[in-house]
Structures are given as structure tokens and as C-alpha cells.
Amino acid sequence: MNVIWNGLAALKTRTGIGHYTADLADALAQQLSVATYPIGYYASFARKAYATVSGHRKPAIGQSPTPLRRILKGVAPLLRDMGNRVLRHGFESLCRKGRFDVYHEPNFIPFRVDVPTVVTIHDLTVLLHPEWHPRDRVELWEREFRSGLGYAQHLITVSEQTRGDVIRVLGWPTDRVTTVHNGINPRLESPTPAALAEARNALELPDQYLLHVGTLEPRKNVLMLMKAYVSLAVKVRRECPLLLVGGWGWNAEPVARYFDEVARHAGVRHLGYVPHEHLPAVYTLARALVFPTLYEGFGLPVIEMMACGGAVLASDIECLREVGGGHARFIPATDTDGWRDAMEQVINDNDHRNDLRRGVVEHAAMFRYERCAKETITVYQRMLGTGHRMVA
């Protein structure tokens, strides 16, 4: 079976979808013939385009954009559209020449090609909560998402919650939507003492800390988290800072303002984007992961923390209960006092923290990309109505 896989999402600074795109492609390539697009010129072009129009800069509170930033913001949509046209042309040409059995689009909106198409849907927040997304993304989805799915034969969702949303909101038949849970990168094994020491020194990590992993944007509910943390006693905050790992996202001005004016003076540190080689150590050394998100399609940091043997405090939402099982403490996302109390307990009560850690590694072991690849291949076979032999 020959599969064409769109690898564009892995070219940017990787968050959840970028890791899914890269890691699942690697796992599929162990069992199939997989061509990952873009290649050659297209990869070089895409990297330059993404470097120009994207980034994770901190919002400039109370400052007007520089003339250069205003120019870049104005031309970014034009550069993006030009890049998409070039990439679409290259992808269509590659599909015509490659004789592929399946095209898998891992990032929502597929190219329109004459190859049986599978699309991965990570969540439907752009449709369900457009207020959490920039206008250009919402407009893109309005123009292209539903029509693009008309070219797909099958959809993969990363959780049963998202599958239910797809069936309910988009009206897709149940037999054409399959849940395949995400995997975790195999590098998230227990880091060596040397790797722990290297990360602690490189990132200047404190002896103990609470950890949040995720882009700083409205959906992640970080403003509430910081307010709950700041309400802890001074002694508790001195003993256990709160570390934020992740870049600045869209509409992060309220978070940045509170961070600058209050939180950074009260024990909150922003590490920004952490290199992937240090992430296992950052998880392992944390007192607990705190993940108060308002909505997720999967919630990868929860499983990554469990893979590293860590305790998890998470929002009491359907998706995280599905993924985390009975191995996390769940708190209503908007309950500031509840989050304060949960953080205080996990900091001060070793027995409680150890209870939360019990069985988490074994639970996370079910979320491997080897399993994810096998289930994805089963979707391909069912879509094609054949039992293709796997190509090593």
C-alpha cells in the first residue's frame, strides 16, 4: 500500500498537531510505503514561508506595532496564500505521478486530489467556539473546511468526544468516522540522571515546581490558573513555583498583562517553547502537571506527563476523562478556588501526589504510535475494501 502523507504541519514549531504529523508518519513508515510531502524545493519554500508569517512572540502590551511588524502583518495573508498555491500545485503533481492508494491529511483541510482520502480531525473548536480563534482561521474554515471534507472518504478523530462532535455537527455517517487515539513519542521514556541534570541546568529549573504545557491562548485557561496559583500562600509559592511551557498564541494580551503585572512577581515563570530533547526531563522533575483547559480534542500533555510517571491535575471535561481515565484529579475548569485547593494539596501532601502517580505509566503505555499506526492502517484497508499486504 502506497500512502501520500501531508507533512506540512511538522515544519512549524511543533505543538500537538505537528508532533502527530511527524510521529505518526514515522510509525506508518515502519509498515507501509509512505511518501511524506513536502519534499525538496517545497520543503524549503514552506519553511521560509512559515518562518516569515508565524511565531510565538509575546504580545507588546501598551505598545503600537513597529512599522516592520505592521508591514509583515499586512503581507502575511498574501504570502500564506501564495505559498498554499505553490504547495497545492506541487502536491497535485506528486499525486498524479505517484500512483498512491491513499492520501492522508493529518491537519483538517485536505488538498483536492483524485486519490482516496482520509482526514484527521483533532477537534471542532473553530466551529464550536470561533471566539477562541483568529478571524483569518475562522474565515478559512468557513471557505474550505466543509467543502474540503466532501473530497474525503473517511475521517479519523483522536477521541470519542471529537467523533461524537463530527457526527453531530457535520452529519457524517457513523461508519465513516473512526476514533484512533493519539500516541506519545517514544522519546518520552524515563530520562537518565544525566539528562535530568542537563535539563535542570540548561533551563534553570527549581527543585520542585508545578508545570503547565500548552500554547498561551484563551482556550488553555491560563489566566484562571495564574490567578488561582497567586492566591496560594506566599510560603507555598516560594517552595513550588509555577512554570509555563509553550509559546504565546492568539489573543494572549490579557494573559501577558496579568503575567507582567502580577504573576511573574508571585512565583510564575514562563519558559517559552522547550526543545523536545528536554521535555521528558521537564515533565519528570515537575511536582505535578496542571492542565485547566476549557476544551481539548485529545489533551496530549496529560498522557505525556503520565508517561513520565507524573501526577496530573486536569479540567473536568469529557475528553480528558476519556484520555486520562481514573488516573488524574479532575477539577471544574472555571473553579478558581478548586484549582487553588488542588494545587495546595498536591504540593503539600506526598501521599496524595503518590496516589495520583500510581499506575500512570502503565496507563500511558496504551497510547503508543505503533498502536496508532496499526489502527490507522486498518482504517485505510476498510476504506479501500481490501486486505492489502503491508509493505515493509
N, C-alpha and C positions, 0 to 999 in steps of 0.2 A: 504494500500500500504506500503510495507516494502522497505526502501531505505538504501543502504550502502553508506556512505559518507566518503571520504578520508580526515581526519583531520590533516595530517602531516604538512601542511603549517602553521597551527596555533601554532605549537610547538616552532617555532623560534621566535626571536624578531619580533614583528608584524609590518609589513608595510601594504600596501594596500591589497595584496592577503591574508595575514594572517588574517586581520580583516574580509575580505569577507568570508573566510573559517569558522571562528568561529561564526560570527554573523548570517550568512545565515543558518548554521546548527541549531542554536538555534531557529530561526524563523520557519524553516521547522518542527522542533520537536513539535511545538505547534499544528500542523495539521496532521502530519504523524508519523508513527513508523520509527524512524531514528536511525541506528546504526552508530556511528562515530568511525572510525578506525584512529589511533591505540588505543588499549586498553591494560591494564595490562602490561605485560612484554615488548611489542612492544613500548608502550609509553615511558617507562623508557629507553629502548635502544636508541630510536630516540632522546630523549632529550640529552643524553650523547654524541651521535654522533654529533649532531648539535652544542653542546657546544664546541666540540673539533675542528671542521673544519670550523666554521663560526665566524663572529664577525664584529664589526664596528669600528675597530681601526683606528686612524689617521695615514696616511702614514708617514713613517720616512724619511723626506726629507734629502738627502745628507748622509744617514747612511746605512751601509750594514746590512742586516738582521742578527740577532743573530743566533748562531748555532741551538738553540732550534726552532726558527721560521723557519729556513731552513728545519729542520727535519720534523716539522709539515706540512709545505707546501708540502714536498715530499710525506708524507704518507696520506695527506688529501684525494686525489683521491681514494686510496686503502680503507680507512675507509668508504668513501662515497659509493663505490661500494659494499663493504661487508654489510654495513647497508641496502642498497637497496635490496640486495639479500634476507636478512633475512626478511625485511619488505614485500617484494613481496611474499615470501613463506607464511608468516602469513596471508596476505590479501587473497591470493588464497584459503587457507584453510578455512578462515572465510566465504568466498563467497560460497564454496561448502556446508558448514554446515548450512548456514543461510537462504536459500530459499528466497533470495531477489528478488524483482520485478525490481529494478532499481539500478544501480551503477552510482553515480555522482562523477566525478573527477573535483574538483574546481581549479586545478593547471596545466593545459595544457596537460600533458602527462599521459595517463591512464595506470593502470595495465591492463593486458590482461586476462580477465576472461569471463566465459560463462554466463554473466548477461547483459541485455540490458543497454547500456552505454551512458551517457550524459557527455560531456566535456565542461567546461567553458574556453573560450579563452579571455583573458584580453587585449591582443594586439599581434601584429606580429612583434615587433621591432627586435627580434632575426633574422628573415628572411629579413626584410626590411632594417634594419640598424645594421648588425653584428658588425660594428665598435664600437657600444655602449655597447658591452657585452664581458665578458672574454672568452678566447678561449675555455675553457672546456665546457662552456654553449653552445656555438655555435656548438661544436662537438657533444654534447649530442643531440641537436635538429636535427642535420644532421643525426644522427644514429636512433633516436627514435620518433621524433615528427610526421612526416607524416605517418610513418608506424603505430604508436600508434593510430592515428586518424582513421585508417582503421578498428579498432575494435569498433568505436563509431557509434551509430545510429543517434545521433542528437548533434549539437553544440549550446551552448549558448554564445552569445557575450554581452559585457557590454555596448556597444554603437553601434549606427548605423554606425559610421565610421568603427569600427572594423568588423562589419558584412560585410560591403562592401569590406574590405580588404580580409576577409576569402573567400568570393565568388570569388573575382577577382584573388587572388594569389593562393588559394588552389583548386579552381574549384569546390567548394561544391554547390550542388543544393540549390536554394533559399528556398525551402520548408523544408530543413533540418537544417537551421541556423536561430535562433531566438534571437532577442535583448531583454535582460532583464536588465534594468539599475540597477546599484548597489544601495544599501541602505546606510543609515548612522546609526551609533549606537545610540540607544535611549538615551544613557547617555549624548549625546551632546545637552541636553536641557540647557536652561539658568542656569548657576551655581548660587548658592546662594552667598550673600555678604561674608559669612564666607569662602566659597570655593574659591572665588576670592582672599580674603586676604591670605588664606593659600598658594595658588599657588604663589602669588606675593612674599611672604616671603621665601618660600622654594626654588624658582628659582631665587630670587633676580631680579625680573622684574622691569624695569624702568617705569616711569609714563606713557610714551607713546612709541610706537615702531612700526616699520614695521616688518612683520613676513613672513618668508618662511618656509614651511613644506615639507620635502621630503629628501630622501637619497641623499647625496652629490656625484653625479656621472655625467658623461658628458651629458646625456640626459636632466638633470634638468636645465642646462644652468646657473648654479650659478656663474660661473666665470664672465660672462657678467653682471649678476645682481650686483655683488660686485663692478665691475668697474663703472657701472652706478651710484651706490649709492655713491661711493667715490668721484665722480665728482660733487656731491652736495656741496653747500656752507658749510663751517665749522659750522656756526651757526645752520643751518638746521640739520646737523648730530648730533650736541650736544643735540638738543632738541628731536630728534627722532632717536635712534639707529636702526640698522637692526639686527634682531635676526634670526639665522638659527637653525631650529629644525629638527633633523634627523641624522642618523649615517653616517660614511664615507663609501662610496661604492667603486666599482671597478674603477681603473684608476683615482683616485681623487688627484694624486700628483700635477697637475697644480693648482687645487683649493686650496689645502693645502698650497702650496708655496705662492700663492698670499695672502691668508688669513694671514699667518705668517708674511710676509714681508711688507704688506701694509694694508690690510683691518682691521685687529684687532686693529690697531693703529688709525683707522679713523671711529670708531663707529660701527663696525660689531662684534657681539658676536655669538659664536657657543655654543648652549645649549646641543647639542647631542640629544640622544633619551630621550624624555619626557614621564614619566609614564602616562598611559592613563587617570588616575583619574585627572590629572592636565591639560590635553589637552583642555577641554572646556573653562577653565579659560584663558589659553594662547591665544586661538582664541578670546575670548570675550574682553580681555583687549588690543588687538592689534589695532593700528590705521587703518591698512589695511593688507590684505594678498597680497603678491607679488609672482606671480607664472609664471615665464618666460620659462617654459618647452618647449623643442623642439618638443616633441611628447608625447601623452598620449593615453591610451586606454579608460580612463574614466576621471581621474582628481579629485580624491576624496577630496583633501584639499579644492578645490573650493566650493563644496557643504557643507563640514563641516564648513567652515567659514561662509557661508550664513546661515546655521542652527543656528549659534551663533549670527546672526544679523550683521555680519561684511561686510565691503567694500572689494571688490576684484579687483585687477589689474592682468590680465591674458594674456597669449600669444594669439595672433590672429590665432588660429589653429582650424580646423574643429571640433574636439572633444570637446574642451572647449566651443565653441559657442553652440554646441548641448546641453551640460550639463548645462552651465551657463545661457543660454537663453539671454535675454536682460538685465541681472542684474549684469553685470560686465563691466569694461572698458578693451577693448582688444587692445593690442599693438603688433606689429610685434616682433617676438621672438628675432631677431637679431638687433633690432633698439636701440642701446645703448642710444642715445640722447632722443629717445621717452620714454624709461623707466625712464631716469633721470627726464624728464619733468613731467611724470605722477606721480612719487613718490613725487616730489616737490609740485605738486598741491594737492595731497591727504593729505599731511602733513599740508599745509598752509591754505587750503580752506575748511572750515567746511561745507559750503553749498554743495560743490561738493561731499564731503565724505558722507553727509546725502542723497544726491541723489542716490549714489551708494548703500546705505543701504536700500533704500525704496523697500519693497516687497520681500526682500531676504528670510526672514523666511518662508513666505508663499510658495515661490518657492521651497525651500529646503524640505518643508513638503511633497512634492510629491515623495521624494526619501526615502521611509521607507522600512525597511526589511520585514515588514508584507506584503507590496505590492510585493516586490521582491520574497518572498516565494510563494505567490499565483500564480504569473506569472510563476515561476519555476515549480510548481506542474502542471500547465496547459501544460507545455512542456512535462512532464512525461506522462500525460494522452494521449496527442496527439501522442507521440511516441509509446505508448503501444496500441493505438487504442481502448481505453476503458474509461469508466467513473467510475473508482474506487471510492468507498466511502472512505472519509478521515478517518483515524484512529486517534482519539484524544490521 
